[in-house]
Amino acid sequence: MRLGILDTLGLAATVIFALPVGLYGVETALAGRPVLGGGLLVVAALMIFLPQRLTTPADLPAAIVGRVIGGAVKEPDPDTDPDDE
């Protein structure tokens, strides 16, 4: 998964907000409330991973165009030489 500059900045901003939630989850779990701490760790992990995996309405047009073009245009086979006709 390659990230562009804006995607990388968005991920960094997400990590900035997820890090305190995760640290509080660790502290809470170590303080004797493992269910709440584990839940907070799950929330922190989901804050980071869900935006990378979910398709948003803004992503749909690009995904549709990619599938249409990918289905219409075939990649040449690297094993065949076009000069060997």
Secondary structure, 3 states (H helix, E strand, C coil): CCCCHHHHHHHHHHHHHHHHHHHHHHHHHHCCCHHHHHHHHHHHHHHHHHHHHCCCCCCHHHHHHHHHHHHHCCCCCCCCCCCCC
